[in-house]
Amino acid sequence: QVQLVESGGGLVQPGGSLRLSCVASGVALSVFRVGWYRQAPGKQRELVAGISSGLSTSYADSVKGRFTISRDNAKNTVYLQMNSLKPEDTAVYYCNMGSPVRVLADWGQGTQVTVSS
């Protein structure tokens, strides 16, 4: 059974940093494109960053230059380094495999990121 577990969220002041982790079990993440998504209260879930099996990356305009997605295939983990955090980055962050129109796993519980002074 495929399971994705997100961690690393927390409360941080504006301008701060966090690193999120997405650990998979039951599947080798290395062969899939993986995306980090976020959902703020009252808003739809949106894709913020993606990384292909060939390590090409893409980012939403709102996080470009501040967030970096990476993967460690040996640890079956995908990371999201978030720098220069803003209050508008506050959301629950999720990871999943596949594309936004067709994710390949059940959504996990996510990890809460709160940016506030």
N, C-alpha and C positions, 0 to 999 in steps of 0.2 A: 504494500500500500504506500502510495506516495504521500509524503508529508513535508511541508515547508514550515519552518519555524523562524520567525523574525525576532530580533532582539537588538538592544543597544539604544533604544529611545530613552527619553527623559526630559527633564526640565532644564532649559538652558537660556541664558540671557541673549538678547540680540547681539549679533556679532560673534557668537560662540560657535563651537563645532561639536559634532557628534559623528560617530561611525556606526552605521547599522550593519547587521549581519543577517544573512539568509542562509540557513543550513538546511540541506535536503536529506531525506532518508527515503529509501525505496526507489531511487532513481539517480542516474549519473547526470548531474547538472551540466557537465562539460559539453554534452552534445546538443544542448538546447540554447536558444536565445532566452535570456532571463531579463525581466523588467522589474524595476521598482515603481510602485504606484503609491498614491496617497489619496486619502479621502478626508476632507475637512467637514466639520458639522454643517449639514444642510446642503452639501455640494456632492456632485458625482465623483466617483473615483477617477483619477487621472494618472496617466503614465508620466513619470518624471525622468526616468533614465532607462536605457536598455543596453545590453551587451550581448553580442552574438557569440557563437561557438568559436568564431575566428578572431574574437577580441575587438571587433569594431564596436564603437559606442555611439550613442545618440542621447540627446538631452532635450527636455522641454526648454523653451526660451526663458521661462521664468527661473530656471536653476542653472542655466549655462554659465560656466565660469566659476560657479560656486560649489557644485556637486561633482563628484567623480565616482563612477561605477567601476568596479574591478571584480575579478574572480580568482579564486584559488582552487583549482581543480583537485589538487591533492587533498584538500579539506572539504571538497564538495560544498563550497560556500561562495556566495556572491556578496560583495560589500557595497555600501553606499557611504562615501565620505562626504559629509555635509559641512561646509565652511561658510562663514559670514551669514549665519542664519538670521532670518527675518521673522517677525511675528506672523506674516502670511504663510510661512512654512509650517505652521502648526497644523497637525493632521495625524491620523493613524496611517502608518506606512506599511505596505504589504509588498511581498515579492511573488512572482509567478513566472511560469515558463510559457513560451509561445508568444503570441501577439495579442495586442489589446482586443482584437475582435474575436480571438479564439485562444483563451488561456487553457492550459493543459492540466491544471491541478485544481483541487478545491482550495479556496482561499483559507489562509491561516488566520490566526487571531490578530496578527499585525503587532506593531509596536508604536506606542504613543510618543509623538514628539511635540513638545510644547515650548514655544519660544516667547518668553515674557520677561519683563524686568520686575 
